[in-house]
Structures are given as structure tokens and as C-alpha cells.
């Protein structure tokens, strides 16, 4: 048993090269898929946020209207008190 390396024939070297290239292509594909999945999750999160905002919009308008009404009522009461005294 000698420690000398046996030279590989050209067919075996070609197969090893093809396997390495396919592995690199697979790794690139996996990295691209991970990137696309992360982008998809980001867009899904944003869509959920917009849906939540859309559902809360009527409540926001109602509360703003009530706050404006209270402000007008307070201003009117202060005006009546100022004029009436």
C-alpha cells in the first residue's frame, strides 16, 4: 500500500466537475428561494397591517368625530358662560 495518489482518468474528472457545478447551481437556487420566501413574508406582513388599518378606519373616524363634537360642545358652553355672565 503506497501513499501515492492514483491519477484520475478524464471521465471521472469530468463527472466530478459536473457534480460540483450542479451542486453550486443547487446552492444558488436554494439561496434565491430563501430570499424570495423572506420577501414574501415581508409582503404578507405588510398586507396584514393594511387589512388591520382598513378595519380600524371606521372606528378612527367615529372617535375623531366624537372628539370634535366634544370640543365644539365645550367651546359652546364656554361661549355661553362668557356671554351669559
Secondary structure, DSSP 8 states (H G I E B T S, - for coil): ---------HHHHHHHHHHHHHHHHHHHHHHHHHHHHHHHHHHHHHHHHHHHHHHHHHHHHHHHHHHHHHHHHHHHHHHHHHHH-
